[in-house]
Amino acid sequence: MTIRMFDLCGAEPERRFSPFCWRSRLALAHKGLAVEAVAWKFTDREAIESLGAKTVPTIVDGGKVVTDSWAIAEYLDDTYPDKPTLFPNGRAEARFIKAWTEAVLTGGVAQLVLHDIHEHLDPVDKPYFRESREKRFGKTLEEVQAGREERVKGFRQSLMPLRLTLRSQPWVAGDTPGFADHMCAGPFLWARAISPFRLLENDDPIAEWLGRVLDAYDGVARSAPGYD
Ligand SMILES: N[C@@H](CCC(=O)N[C@@H](CS)C(=O)NCC(=O)O)C(=O)O
């Protein structure tokens, strides 16, 4: 049965940009499960609140609703154990990757592309996004993004743990990809979808790994609208 997944979109329904939704899209592809990725906007509250959810990704698998990208990954591995595992090194170590991507990577990317996100939203979503994010960051979207040409250097330095890992192995999870890769890739796929700004230098091992992520699973990420 096809799993339905509510997936954040921009003004164009095909432009999918949520870093957390990308985690789940890649996880579903890794499991080889059929998915209908339903375009969802920030202001479509009723569609997910009627399922008891507040954020996307939210999936519906038969009668089962699961929200939160980590909970979805655990659910998929528990429910479909005969498909390739998302946690080849166990869940405990993957939790560190989750924490690092949320504490360092996601915030770092947000500070570089926040206004670009706004520019790609449907007009109906723009006031909500501006108000909620300006409250969260304590400044305007334009102020958050200002000076990024200089600040990107510090961002690149903050990626050293990921870069060093990828110097000695092709995937964060080891010889083959896993949910650790999906979590690290989410923020880069987010930026790719909504911003022409270059986060990485071409010769960065992280850029090479990102190319592998884009091509993985029959190019599910590569074929999505974005800036290359
Ligand atoms: N911990 C959640 C976070 C999900 C999340 O924050 N999703 C955002 C989109 S990237 C969302 O749905 N935001 C709703 C809103 O801002 O109103 C997960 O891992 O799925």
The ligand as an SDF file (V2000), in Angstrom:
LIG
                    3D

 20 19  0  0  0  0  0  0  0  0999 V2000
   11.0600   17.3940   15.0010 N   0  0  0  0  0  0  0  0  0  0  0  0
   10.2830   17.5080   13.7880 C   0  0  0  0  0  0  0  0  0  0  0  0
   10.4260   18.8970   13.2210 C   0  0  0  0  0  0  0  0  0  0  0  0
    9.5370   19.0980   12.0090 C   0  0  0  0  0  0  0  0  0  0  0  0
    9.3750   20.5610   11.6210 C   0  0  0  0  0  0  0  0  0  0  0  0
    9.7640   21.4790   12.3710 O   0  0  0  0  0  0  0  0  0  0  0  0
    8.7650   20.7600   10.4540 N   0  0  0  0  0  0  0  0  0  0  0  0
    8.4880   22.1020   10.0050 C   0  0  0  0  0  0  0  0  0  0  0  0
    8.7910   22.2240    8.5230 C   0  0  0  0  0  0  0  0  0  0  0  0
   10.5250   22.1380    8.2130 S   0  0  0  0  0  0  0  0  0  0  0  0
    7.0250   22.3800   10.2000 C   0  0  0  0  0  0  0  0  0  0  0  0
    6.1910   21.5400    9.9640 O   0  0  0  0  0  0  0  0  0  0  0  0
    6.7200   23.5960   10.6460 N   0  0  0  0  0  0  0  0  0  0  0  0
    5.3740   23.9980   10.8350 C   0  0  0  0  0  0  0  0  0  0  0  0
    5.3070   25.4500   11.1980 C   0  0  0  0  0  0  0  0  0  0  0  0
    6.3260   26.1240   11.2430 O   0  0  0  0  0  0  0  0  0  0  0  0
    4.1870   25.8990   11.3950 O   0  0  0  0  0  0  0  0  0  0  0  0
   10.7220   16.4290   12.8100 C   0  0  0  0  0  0  0  0  0  0  0  0
   11.8590   15.9320   12.9160 O   0  0  0  0  0  0  0  0  0  0  0  0
    9.9190   16.0310   11.9450 O   0  0  0  0  0  0  0  0  0  0  0  0
  1  2  1  0
  2  3  1  0
  2 18  1  0
  3  4  1  0
  4  5  1  0
  5  6  2  0
  5  7  1  0
  7  8  1  0
  8  9  1  0
  8 11  1  0
  9 10  1  0
 11 12  2  0
 11 13  1  0
 13 14  1  0
 14 15  1  0
 15 16  2  0
 15 17  1  0
 18 19  2  0
 18 20  1  0
M  END
$$$$
